[in-house]
Amino acid sequence: MHKTINNLISIKNELKSSSENDIHPKIIAVSKTFPLDNIQPLIDYGHYHFGENKVQEAVNKWTKIKAHNDDIKLHMIGKLQTNKVKYVVPLFDYVHSLDNIKLAEKISIEQRKIYKNLKIFIQVNIGNESQKNGIEPDNLQAFYNKCVEELKLDIIGLMCIPPQNNTETYFINMQKLNKFLNLSELSMGMSADYLTAVKYGSTFVRVGSKIFGDRD
């Protein structure tokens, strides 16, 4: 059995044994920079959620394989520039990094062109860090309302990349914000902290190195 499959099974077992509730989070295998040779064994095994953060790389890597496999769900997990949205909407199924109104407007326009609705997470700057993207918690309600009511976006949840210290506190705050907006999904937790994230309601975890190994 390929090492990536063994790693995935190990993570699933970890999540199952640590779960304190009925949440069974989806594992997004973050396949950025890895070639299809590393990814194909997971697809053959039946894993369908994959994450990319570079648009051109994703187009080159996934266009053909997605055309032949409707089960694959592709997640945009990186910073998304407005000029790349026209390539993202046809290929991707989820966007985890909606962080400004111009991007929201562009997604709305491109979606209408091809009658497609992406499932979208609003990225929250939960630690109010100047170097990170995301909507500040105080502005979240107004931003969410505009996205849903005016732009008709399918906002399914919130996403965060918390400060590295005391992540648990930030996960708790994210869970509260998600419940306040009555959203069903929550994208938080990566290779180093996904078990903690799931403890606070994460329904999507983004795991790269613990599945594929370290990047060069």
Salt bridges, closest charged atoms under 4 A:
GLU14 OE1 - LYS210 NZ 3.79
GLU52 OE2 - LYS61 NZ 2.93
GLU57 OE2 - LYS61 NZ 2.95
ASP93 OD2 - LYS66 NZ 2.65
ASP99 OD2 - LYS79 NZ 2.96
GLU110 OE2 - LYS106 NZ 3.14
GLU110 OE2 - LYS113 NZ 3.13
GLU129 OE1 - LYS132 NZ 2.98
GLU150 OE1 - LYS146 NZ 2.74
GLU168 OE2 - LYS199 NZ 3.23
